[in-house]
Amino acid sequence: MTSTNVERTVFIVSDGTGITAETFSHSVLSQFEEAQFRSTRLPFIDSREKVEEAVAKINRCAQDTGKPPLVFSTLVNPDMAALLKDANGIFLDLFGTFVKPLEEALGMKSSHSIGRSHGSGTSQKYRNRIEAINFSLSHDDGQYVHGLDKADVILVGVSRCGKTPTSLYLAMQYAIKVANFPLIPEDFERGTLPATLAPFRKKLFGLSILPERLSEVRNERRPNSKYSTLEQCRYEVAEAERLMRIESIPFVSTTTRSIEEISTKVLQEVGLEAHIY
């Protein structure tokens, strides 16, 4: 059954932030490459009145478009979820699908607590995430060298290869303390890592990138400069990879990988997977 140029409205309904349902919906809907989706997130739907408002929006959309919208829901309260199911939509209850089988398998009831996956602002897990974010911000681009012994991982690579976004993603998602250092021409001429990093070699992980892509990225920041020329990018990438091989630093190319893929690779290679649970 193939249908091209399909357009569908998607509602993300949650009694919390809606981030979990939104992430799940993006993963599922990305499998339908020929379809186009317009998403609307409805967070903090935590009362009967708010559910009724959400139902009205969904019904109005179904009437205006002539098609029932897709509704991804993470409403924990079963009564609220039941109300939402009255809407004229294709209902996908993420918690209802998984929680009941887990209750049966574990022989216990779930807490039915709102927002458990992201934690509260006073929980230890939340504080750990904030601490990791602050650490990663202060240790971005080699600007602060003190406290590197507290880093879980130190990313190295040429300027603009993706170190900063990867650092922040790991901090925000997994409370991983990440420092990152640029490898610069002076390091290549010397043929060794910066002395600051030498004591922490086991924590190092390298990021690389195709020179052509690096030149594009750098031209967006500093157009028509030597820094962004393809020749300079080829030199820096080749020398950075040579240095990482000499120093036995594992590295991965960021050219075609998403931040999520890069971060997963870092967690695997540095042995931090157990740290995130």
N, C-alpha and C positions, 0 to 999 in steps of 0.2 A: 504494500500500500504506500504509494509515493505521491506526495503533494508538494509542489514547488510554490515559492513565494507565500508561505503561510505566515500570517501575522496573528499574534495572540497576546492578550494582556495577562500579566501575571501579578497576583497579589501575594505578598509575603506578610503573614499575620502572626504576631507574637505577643506574648504577655511580657517579654523582656525587650532587648534591643532589636531582635530580629536578625542578628548577624549569622547565627547558626543556620536558620532556615534559608537565608539569602545565599550563603555559601553553598549549601546543599543544592538549592535550586539552580544555581549557576553551573554546578558540576553536572547535574542531570540534563539540563536544557542544552548544554554545549554539545551534546551528542546529536542534536538535530540541527545540522549545519545549514540546511536550506530554509529553516524557519526564522522568523524575526520575532523577538519578544520584547515587550515593554513592561518593565517591572515597577511596581509601586509597593513600597514597604510601609506597613502599618504597625509600628511598634507600640509597646506598653498598652496593649488591649487587655486590661485587667479588671473590667467591670462589665456587668450586663449591658449597661448603656453604651459602652464603647464597642462591644460585640455587635449590638444592634446597628450602630452606625456603620461598622465594617460590612455587615450584611447588606445594608442599604447601598453602599458604594459598589459592592460586587454585583448586586442585582441591576443597578443602574448601568453598569458597564456592559452586562450581558444584554440588556435591552438596547443600548446604543450601538453595540457592535454586531448584534445578532449571533454572538457566540459566547458560550459560558466561559469565563476566564479560568485560568489555572490558579488554584489557591494552595500555597504551601503554608502549613500551619505548625507552630510549635506551642500551641496553647496547652498548658499543663493541666488546667482544671477541666475535668471531663464534661461538666455541665456547660462551661463556656464553649468547649469544642463542639458539643452537640448543637448548641445554638448556631454556631458558624456553619454547620453542615446543612442548615436550612436554606442557605444562600444558593443561588443559581450558578454554581461553579463546579469545576472538577476538583474535588477536595482531596488533598494529599496530607494526611495527618502523620507527621514524622514521629511524634512521641507515641501516639496510639499504635503505630505500626510496630514499634520496637519495644516499648515499655512492657506491654502485657506479656509477650513471650518471655521477656527477661524476668518478670515477676514469677512466672510459672517455673522457669528453669532454676531460679535462685531460691524459690520458696519463701519470698518475702514481698511486701508491698513497697513501692517506690514512695519517696517523700512527697511527690507532687509539689515541689517547691519551685517558685518562679526564679528564673535567672541563675540557676545553679551552675550552668556551664561556664559562666563568666565571673562568678564570684561577686562578693560585695566589696565595697571600698574599704572595709575593715578586716577582711580575711588575710591570712598570711600569704596565700597564693597571689592575691592582688598586690600586696605590698612587695612581694618578690618581683613581680612584673614591673612595677614602677621603679624599683631599685635598678633592675636590669636596663630599663630604658634610659635612666639618668646616667648609668655607667657607660652605655654605648654612645650616648650623645657627647659625653665629656671626653671619651677616648676615640672620637672620630678623626680620621685622617692624620693620626699620629700627633694630634695637638696636645695631648697630655700623656706623659709616659709613666707617671707614678701610679702604683696600684695595679700594674699589669699581672702581678701574681694572683690577683683575684679574678682575672678574666677566665672564662670557660674556653674561649677560643679567640685567636687573633687572626684576622683575615689580612692577607697581603696581596698586592697586585698593582698594576699600573693605574694611574689616575683615570677615573671615569669608567671603570670596568664593572661597577655594580657593588662595590664593597659597602657603601653606606646604606642603601636600601636593604641589603641582605642583613646587615647588622641590626637594623631597627626592626625588621620582620622577626628575626630570631628572639629579640628582646621582648617584643610586644606579644608574640604568640606563645613563646615557651619559657620566658623569664631567663633566657640565656644571656650572660654577660659577655658582650663581644667588643673587642677593640679592633681597629683596623688601621693599617699602615700602608702608605703608597710606596711602591718601589720606583725610584727615580734614577735618571742617568748617572748621578754620582755613585749610586750603589752598583751599577753595571760596570762603571770604570774601575771601581775598587774590587769588584768580583766577589763581594761578600755581603751578607745581610747587614743592616744597620746594627751597630753594637748593642743598642737597646733591646733588640729582639733575641740576641744570642742565648740568653738564659732560658728562653721560653720556646725553644724550637719545637718541642712536642705539642705545643698548643697551636702551632701555625697551620693555616690552610690557605691555599692560593686560589685566586680567581684570575682567569684569563679571558680573552675575547679576540675575535677576528679583527685584524687591523682595519679592514674596510669599515666594519661597524663602529669601531672605536673612533675612526676619523669622522664619521657622521655625527656621533655623539659630541665629540669635542668641537666640531664646527658649529653646533647649536649654541655652545657656550662662548667660544672664542673663535669666530670665523676669520678665515684668511690669516691665521697665525702659524708659525712654525710648529707650535704645540699640536695643532690639529691636522697637519699635513699627513698624507698617507705614508710618505717616506719615514717621518718621525714615528708614526704609530707602528709601522712594521718593525722598526729598530727596537722600540721599547718592548713590544710584545715578545719578540724573539729573545731579547736579552733577559726579560723577566722569566720566561719559561726556562731558559738555560740555567738561570740562577736557582730556580725552584728545583730543577732536576739535580743540580750539584748538591743542594742542601737537603735533598730527599724530602721535599715538602709536597704533599699531595695537592693537586689542583684540578680545577674543572673549568671548562669554557662556559661563559654566561651568554654567549651569542644567541642561542636559540632556546635557552631555558628560561622558565618563569622564575620569579622570586621563590615561589613555593618549592619548585624542583631543586633550585640551587641550595636552599636552606635544608631540605631533606638530605641532600648529598653531604652537606657539611656535618649534619647530625650523625649520619652513618659513619663517615670517614674518621671523625674525631672521637667517636664513641660516646656521644652525648644522648643517645636515644633514651636510655634509662633515666636520664636527668629530668625528662619532661613529664613523667607520670607522677 
